[in-house]
Amino acid sequence: MYNIEIINCLSDNYSYICFNDNEAFVVDPSEYTPIKNFLLEKKLDLKFILNTHHHHDHIGGNRELKKDYDCKIIAPKKDEKNIPDVDIFVEQDNILNILDTSCQVFEVPGHTLGHIAFYFEALDAAFTGDTLFSLGCGRLFEGTPEMMWNSLLKIRSLPENTKIYCGHEYTLSNARFIASVVNNDSIEEKIKILERLRNSNGRSIPTLLSDEMDLNLFLKADNNEVARALGMEHANALDVFTRLRSLKDNF
Ligand SMILES: [Zn+2]
């Protein structure tokens, strides 16, 4: 069984190092130095780099880490032209064996066209990059609202006890957005908890998929209460999702 260490990178990125006694893989190394420092401290050999998408704050450490460890880079097939030095391109439903642990690949376009998520059933963990955030979802830089909604439905179909490891610490501002749409006690309580947490530099990640299904409006665009809160009682889920995303873009 693997430990998962969360590494703070850049201003609000998270990279994730999964490791056993002597081997490791890293998900979305934003930058080289903090990853390298942890690997040295724990005397770990880095075997794989997993990239969810091509943005620089998710691949920035790739090249130097590969140079040091000769590790294999795994990245989306659809990002073939965007991510250099990749050894293994993957797509929907590919099953990888990473340090003797099975990993399922989901294509989750929307934030970018090639975005993927990695699901490790044995770890109860999904690495969702900039697709699903705690209490939010990624901006649509390349894809359509329909792509993103379908991507979120894929993630929503994972077991409820799945721990979600996402690319950024955006949870508090996401919670404030939710409170601007639906005002209820549970989101107000959540904001208080998050404010205390962030005041002491704590992390809100990982989050449980079941908690996200309760509170994250972007996973609830097919919920009547959410539609009603937006004055869209008879709209379909995609229209509700599209409205939510555009409200958040201007929040
Ligand atoms: Zn991104």
Boltz pocket constraint, residues with backbone or C-beta under 6 A from the ligand:
constraints:
  - pocket:
      binder: B
      contacts: [[A, 53], [A, 55], [A, 111], [A, 130]]
      max_distance: 6.0
